[in-house]
Amino acid sequence: MERPSRRKGGGGGKKGLVIGGIAAAAVILLGGGTVFALTSLSGGGTQPHEVLPASAVAYARLDLDPAAGQKVALFQIAQKFTVSKDTFKGDDMHKALFDTFKGLGAGGDIDYAKDIQPWLGDRVGVGVLPPAAGKKEPGIVVAVQVKDEEQAKAGLNKLMGEDKPGLSFREDYALITEDQASADNYAKAGDSLADNTDFSSDFDSLGEPGILSFWTNVGKLSEFSGDLMPSGAAAAQLKSTRMALALRFDSAYAELAGVVSGSQDMGESKPITLGNLPATTAGAVSLSGAGEIVTKQWKELEKSLGQTPGTQQFTQLLDEAKTKYGLQLPGDLATLMGENLTVAVDSQGLGGDQINVGVRAVTDPAKAKAVVDKVLNGMSSGGQAPPLARVEGEGTYTVATNDAYAKKLSEEGGLGDSDSFKTAVPDADSATFGAFVDLNKIESMYTANLQGENKANAEVLRAVGLSGKASGNEGSFSLRVLFD
């Protein structure tokens, strides 16, 4: 495709349509994403971050022409659901973008085939910039990939009606922002967000950017986000934090992947033990290193709670833990969490009166027993102590709702051999936190009141898994939804 020359558009105006553009991208992802064309498998070309300003502190990207593997995977998943399998017949997702704009009240008397289709490209990006001098609100720039500059200028001006923001062009993109001077300056800039070393490093770590991707410098964004971001000690911890996310697809699952960098040092944690749970496990969550984190961060946590509105009830619970149960905080809490803490629910017994639920901690079993005794004694004084079974192992302490499950949970199990688990929780042997729900094992519970297509679509879901690593001041995670 021949690159259009740079030309200036007209008009100075308002941010209403720019904000509408951001909303449009979100609506397409959540509501219109079932219409997608497999007419092209290139996935190449200039990305929005190659034309957006280098000073952006947040960035979102929607790709209507991702890599071939992403398209094929999305198509295969869509065929599994009655609500989407009939819509994948060459329908144009670009038109869905236009229809969403129309739904937001933009465009007036616009004909998609005549006014939009000839110039609309495959990618849309949104950049959030620090407030300009003398202003409090952040700047917003929308980059829309175009195939023809003159047609794009005419189509965008007609689409936006009287409220025309600034419009200019850079390479294959129309840059839409609050005023014309800013649009022209962004179009003439010698660098871009792609030249921002923080951004490029984070996006490289993220890998495949998928259909939708997002990046933000949390610390810089927090400087002008007001009440939307934490304050006090929590804000200080986020000062140098950055995050990147990507929504991507495989034929067996949809994945939200993310990387976090520059956060406060989280130390080194041992791998989680989800894979050692019983093969009959319906759901579980596991976290390593929580005991050490609680010990190191307790003073900051108390300080943050004192500065955060709405935390009075939690503070009262902490006071009650000390006075009623005699707990020494944070020491006793750190003992219970230990090197690794895993909470699990078994699929056997879910339909009966006795649900099998338990907690297994990798910790000093004698110290853990003493802490649990404090809690149970305190609850007994008020007549509220539940019957619990406990097993002291070698370096582990297990508490469950009955003796049989406590014994089962304290032993080595075979959940890690399950294909669903291995796919949903990648790299479980090295992950430091994770969660897993085998939806097939509890399917009868959540589909009992469903009928027809609703039931058929729910039965497609197979499992949900979360896995991630936190080491030093960097972390990564993967959230996957699996399909049968």
C-alpha positions in Angstrom: 0.0 0.0 0.0 1.3 3.4 -1.0 1.8 5.8 2.0 -0.3 8.9 1.7 1.4 12.3 2.0 0.9 14.3 5.1 -1.8 17.0 4.9 -3.5 19.2 7.4 -7.2 18.8 8.2 -9.5 21.6 9.5 -11.3 22.5 12.6 -10.7 23.0 16.2 -13.1 21.6 18.6 -14.2 19.3 21.5 -13.1 16.1 23.0 -16.5 14.4 22.9 -15.9 12.4 19.8 -12.4 11.5 20.8 -13.8 10.0 24.1 -16.5 8.4 22.0 -13.9 6.7 19.9 -12.4 5.1 23.0 -15.8 3.9 24.1 -16.4 2.5 20.6 -13.3 0.3 20.7 -14.4 -1.1 24.0 -17.9 -1.8 22.8 -16.6 -3.6 19.7 -14.4 -5.8 21.8 -17.2 -6.8 24.3 -20.3 -6.6 22.2 -19.4 -6.6 18.5 -16.4 -8.8 18.6 -18.3 -11.8 17.2 -18.1 -10.4 13.7 -14.7 -10.9 12.3 -13.4 -11.5 8.8 -10.8 -14.0 7.8 -10.3 -12.4 4.4 -6.7 -11.4 5.1 -4.0 -13.2 7.0 -1.2 -10.6 6.9 -1.2 -9.1 10.4 1.6 -6.8 9.3 2.0 -3.1 8.8 2.5 0.0 11.0 1.2 -0.2 14.5 -0.5 2.8 16.3 2.3 3.1 18.8 4.6 4.0 15.9 2.7 7.2 15.3 1.4 8.2 18.7 3.4 10.6 20.9 6.4 9.3 22.8 5.1 11.1 25.9 2.0 8.9 26.3 1.6 7.4 29.7 -1.2 5.0 28.7 -2.0 3.3 25.4 -4.7 0.9 24.1 -4.7 -0.8 20.7 -7.4 -2.7 18.8 -6.2 -4.7 15.8 -8.8 -5.8 13.3 -6.0 -7.5 11.3 -3.9 -9.5 13.8 -1.5 -12.3 13.0 -2.9 -15.2 11.1 -2.8 -17.6 14.1 -5.0 -15.2 16.1 -7.6 -15.0 13.4 -7.8 -18.7 12.9 -8.0 -19.4 16.6 -10.8 -16.8 17.1 -12.7 -18.3 14.2 -12.4 -21.9 15.7 -13.6 -20.7 19.1 -16.5 -18.8 17.6 -17.7 -22.0 15.9 -18.2 -23.6 19.4 -20.9 -21.1 20.4 -24.4 -21.0 18.9 -24.4 -17.2 19.5 -21.4 -16.6 17.2 -20.9 -19.5 14.8 -23.4 -18.1 12.3 -21.9 -14.6 12.3 -18.5 -15.7 10.9 -19.5 -15.5 7.3 -17.2 -12.8 6.1 -18.9 -10.0 8.1 -16.8 -6.9 8.3 -15.5 -5.9 11.7 -14.7 -2.5 10.3 -18.4 -2.0 9.7 -19.0 -2.9 13.4 -16.7 0.0 14.3 -18.7 2.3 12.2 -22.0 1.0 13.5 -20.8 1.6 17.1 -19.9 5.2 16.3 -23.4 5.6 14.9 -24.9 4.0 18.0 -23.1 6.7 20.1 -24.9 9.4 18.1 -22.1 10.3 15.8 -22.0 10.6 12.0 -25.4 11.8 11.0 -26.3 10.8 7.5 -23.3 8.6 6.7 -23.2 5.7 4.2 -20.6 3.2 5.3 -19.8 1.8 1.8 -19.4 5.3 0.3 -18.0 7.4 3.2 -16.1 5.0 5.4 -15.1 1.7 3.8 -12.8 3.2 1.1 -10.4 4.6 3.6 -10.7 2.8 6.9 -7.7 0.7 7.9 -7.2 -2.2 10.3 -6.0 -0.7 13.5 -7.0 1.9 16.1 -4.9 3.2 19.0 -5.5 5.6 21.8 -2.8 7.4 23.7 -3.3 9.3 27.0 -0.8 12.2 27.6 0.1 14.2 30.6 -1.9 17.5 30.9 -0.6 20.3 28.8 0.8 23.4 30.4 -1.9 25.2 32.3 -4.4 22.4 32.1 -5.6 19.7 34.6 -7.1 17.1 32.3 -4.9 14.6 30.3 -4.6 14.9 26.6 -6.1 12.1 24.4 -5.0 11.2 20.9 -6.7 8.6 18.7 -4.8 7.1 15.8 -6.9 5.5 13.1 -5.2 3.6 10.3 -6.3 4.8 6.9 -5.8 3.7 3.3 -6.4 7.0 1.6 -5.8 10.4 3.3 -8.1 12.6 1.2 -11.0 10.1 1.5 -10.3 9.7 5.2 -10.3 13.5 5.8 -13.7 13.8 4.0 -15.1 10.8 5.7 -14.0 11.8 9.2 -15.2 15.4 8.8 -18.6 14.1 7.7 -18.7 11.5 10.5 -17.9 14.0 13.2 -20.3 16.7 12.1 -20.0 20.1 13.7 -17.9 19.0 16.6 -14.6 18.6 14.7 -11.5 18.0 16.9 -8.0 18.5 15.5 -7.2 16.2 12.6 -3.8 15.6 10.9 -2.0 12.6 9.3 1.2 10.7 10.1 2.3 7.9 7.8 -0.8 5.7 7.4 -2.8 7.1 10.3 -5.2 9.9 11.0 -4.4 11.5 14.3 -7.4 12.9 16.1 -7.0 15.1 19.2 -8.5 18.1 21.0 -7.2 20.9 18.8 -5.6 21.4 15.4 -2.3 22.7 16.7 -1.7 19.6 18.8 -2.7 17.3 15.9 -0.2 19.1 13.6 2.6 18.9 16.2 2.0 15.2 16.8 2.0 14.5 13.1 5.4 16.3 12.7 7.1 14.7 15.7 10.4 13.0 15.1 9.8 10.2 17.6 6.8 8.1 18.8 5.7 5.9 21.6 7.6 3.0 19.9 10.8 5.0 20.8 9.9 5.1 24.5 12.3 2.6 26.0 10.0 1.7 28.9 7.1 1.0 26.5 9.2 -1.0 24.0 10.8 -3.1 26.8 7.4 -3.9 28.3 5.8 -4.7 25.0 8.7 -7.0 24.0 8.3 -8.8 27.3 4.6 -9.2 26.6 5.1 -11.1 23.4 2.2 -11.6 21.0 0.0 -8.5 21.3 -3.1 -10.2 20.2 -6.4 -8.6 19.2 -6.3 -6.0 22.0 -3.4 -4.7 24.0 -2.8 -2.1 26.6 0.1 -0.4 28.3 0.4 2.2 31.1 3.1 3.8 33.2 1.1 3.6 36.4 3.3 5.9 38.4 3.1 8.8 35.8 -0.6 8.2 35.2 -1.2 8.5 39.0 0.3 12.0 39.0 -2.8 13.5 37.4 -5.5 10.8 38.0 -6.8 12.3 41.3 -9.1 10.1 43.3 -8.9 7.3 40.7 -5.5 6.1 42.0 -4.4 5.1 45.6 -2.8 7.7 47.8 -0.3 7.7 50.6 2.0 4.6 51.0 0.1 2.7 48.2 0.8 5.6 45.7 4.5 5.5 46.7 4.7 1.8 45.8 3.2 2.5 42.4 5.5 5.4 41.6 7.7 3.4 39.1 5.3 0.6 38.2 4.4 -0.1 34.6 2.0 -2.7 33.2 1.2 -4.2 29.7 -1.7 -6.5 28.8 -2.8 -8.5 25.8 -5.9 -10.3 24.8 -5.0 -13.2 22.5 -6.4 -16.6 21.4 -5.5 -20.2 20.9 -7.8 -22.8 19.4 -8.4 -24.2 22.9 -8.5 -21.0 24.9 -8.7 -17.2 25.2 -5.9 -15.6 27.2 -5.4 -12.3 29.0 -1.6 -12.1 29.5 0.2 -9.3 31.3 3.6 -8.1 32.6 4.4 -5.8 35.4 7.7 -4.1 36.0 9.2 -1.5 38.2 7.1 -2.3 41.2 8.3 -2.6 44.8 10.7 -5.5 45.4 8.6 -8.6 46.1 11.5 -10.8 47.0 11.9 -14.4 45.8 9.1 -17.0 46.3 9.1 -20.7 45.9 6.8 -22.3 43.2 3.2 -23.0 44.1 1.9 -26.5 44.8 -1.4 -26.6 42.8 -0.2 -29.5 40.7 0.2 -31.6 43.8 -3.5 -31.3 44.8 -5.9 -34.3 44.4 -6.9 -35.1 40.9 -10.6 -34.7 41.9 -10.0 -31.0 42.8 -12.8 -28.8 41.4 -11.1 -25.5 42.2 -8.1 -24.1 44.1 -6.0 -21.0 44.6 -2.4 -20.9 45.7 0.0 -18.2 46.7 3.7 -18.4 47.6 5.7 -15.9 49.6 2.7 -14.3 51.3 4.1 -14.8 54.8 7.3 -13.0 54.0 5.4 -10.2 52.2 3.0 -9.7 55.2 6.0 -9.5 57.5 7.9 -6.9 55.4 4.9 -4.8 54.4 2.9 -4.9 57.6 3.8 -1.4 58.8 3.1 0.1 55.4 -0.2 -1.8 55.3 -1.3 -0.4 58.6 -0.2 3.1 57.5 -2.1 2.8 54.2 -5.3 1.6 56.0 -5.1 4.6 58.3 -5.0 6.9 55.2 -7.6 5.1 53.1 -11.3 6.0 53.5 -13.7 3.1 54.1 -11.2 0.7 55.8 -12.5 1.2 59.3 -14.3 -2.2 59.4 -11.1 -4.0 58.3 -9.2 -2.2 61.0 -11.7 -3.3 63.6 -11.3 -6.9 62.5 -7.5 -6.6 63.1 -8.2 -5.2 66.6 -10.6 -8.1 67.3 -8.0 -10.6 66.1 -5.6 -9.3 68.7 -8.0 -8.9 71.6 -10.5 -11.8 71.2 -8.2 -14.4 69.7 -4.9 -13.3 71.2 -3.1 -13.2 67.8 0.3 -11.6 67.5 0.3 -9.7 64.2 1.8 -9.9 61.8 3.8 -12.9 63.1 0.8 -15.3 63.5 -0.7 -14.3 60.2 2.7 -14.9 58.5 2.9 -18.3 60.1 -0.5 -19.3 58.7 0.4 -18.2 55.2 3.9 -19.7 55.4 6.0 -20.2 52.3 2.9 -21.3 50.4 -0.8 -21.2 51.1 -3.3 -23.3 49.1 -7.1 -23.3 49.4 -8.9 -26.1 47.6 -12.5 -27.5 47.0 -13.0 -31.1 45.9 -15.5 -32.1 43.3 -16.5 -35.1 45.4 -19.2 -34.2 47.8 -20.3 -31.0 46.1 -23.8 -32.2 45.7 -24.1 -33.5 49.3 -24.3 -32.1 52.8 -20.6 -32.4 53.5 -18.5 -30.2 51.1 -14.8 -31.0 51.0 -13.0 -27.7 51.6 -9.5 -27.3 53.0 -6.4 -25.2 53.4 -2.8 -26.5 53.1 0.1 -24.4 54.2 3.8 -25.0 53.7 4.9 -23.8 57.1 6.1 -24.8 60.5 3.3 -27.2 61.5 3.8 -26.8 65.3 3.6 -23.0 65.1 0.6 -23.2 62.7 -1.2 -25.5 65.1 -0.7 -23.1 68.0 -2.1 -20.2 65.9 -5.2 -22.3 64.8 -5.7 -23.3 68.4 -5.9 -19.6 69.4 -8.5 -18.9 66.8 -10.6 -22.0 67.7 -10.4 -21.3 71.4 -11.6 -17.7 70.8 -14.5 -18.9 68.7 -15.4 -21.6 71.2 -15.8 -19.0 73.9 -18.6 -17.5 71.8 -20.0 -20.9 70.8 -19.0 -20.4 67.1 -16.1 -22.8 66.6 -16.6 -25.0 63.5 -15.6 -28.7 63.5 -12.3 -28.9 61.7 -10.0 -31.8 60.9 -6.2 -31.1 61.0 -3.2 -32.9 59.7 0.4 -32.0 60.7 2.8 -33.1 57.9 6.5 -32.7 57.3 6.8 -29.0 56.8 3.0 -28.7 56.1 -0.2 -28.0 58.0 -3.6 -28.9 56.6 -7.0 -27.9 57.9 -10.2 -29.3 56.2 -13.9 -29.8 56.8 -13.5 -33.5 57.6 -10.9 -36.1 58.4 -11.0 -37.9 55.1 -10.5 -34.8 53.0 -7.8 -33.4 55.4 -5.8 -36.6 54.8 -6.4 -36.6 51.1 -5.4 -32.9 50.8 -2.2 -33.4 52.9 -0.9 -36.1 50.5 0.6 -35.8 47.0 -2.1 -35.8 44.3 -2.3 -35.9 40.5 -4.0 -32.7 39.5 -0.9 -31.7 37.6 -1.3 -34.6 35.2 -4.7 -33.3 34.0 -4.6 -31.9 30.4 -7.1 -29.2 31.5 -4.8 -28.1 34.3 -1.6 -28.1 32.2 -3.3 -25.9 29.6 -5.0 -23.6 32.0 -2.1 -23.1 34.3 1.1 -22.9 32.1 4.4 -23.3 33.8 2.8 -24.3 37.1 6.0 -25.8 38.3 7.7 -22.3 38.3 4.7 -20.1 39.0 4.5 -18.3 42.3 0.8 -17.7 42.3 -2.1 -19.4 40.6 -5.7 -20.6 40.5 -7.7 -23.3 38.7 -11.3 -24.1 38.3 -12.3 -27.3 36.4 -15.7 -26.2 35.0 -16.4 -29.7 33.6 -16.4 -31.0 37.2 -19.0 -28.5 38.4 -20.9 -28.2 35.1 -24.1 -29.8 36.5 -24.2 -27.1 39.2 -24.1 -24.0 37.0 -26.1 -25.4 34.1 -28.9 -26.9 36.1 -31.3 -24.0 35.5 -30.2 -23.3 32.0 -32.0 -24.5 28.9 -31.6 -24.7 25.1 -28.8 -22.5 23.6 -27.9 -21.0 26.9 -27.1 -24.4 28.3 -25.3 -25.5 25.2 -23.1 -22.4 25.2 -22.3 -22.8 28.9 -21.3 -26.4 28.4 -18.6 -25.2 25.9 -16.6 -23.8 28.8 -14.0 -26.2 30.1 -11.8 -24.6 32.7 -10.3 -21.4 34.0 -6.7 -21.0 35.1 -4.5 -18.3 36.4 -0.7 -18.5 36.7 2.1 -16.0 37.3 5.4 -15.2 38.7 6.6 -12.4 40.9 10.3 -12.0 41.5 12.1 -8.9 42.6 10.4 -5.9 41.0 9.0 -7.7 38.0 6.0 -10.0 37.5 3.9 -11.7 34.8 0.6 -13.6 34.6 -1.7 -15.5 32.3 -5.4 -15.8 32.7 -6.9 -18.4 30.5 -10.5 -19.6 29.7 -10.5 -23.0 28.1 -13.2 -24.4 25.8 -14.3 -28.0 25.0 
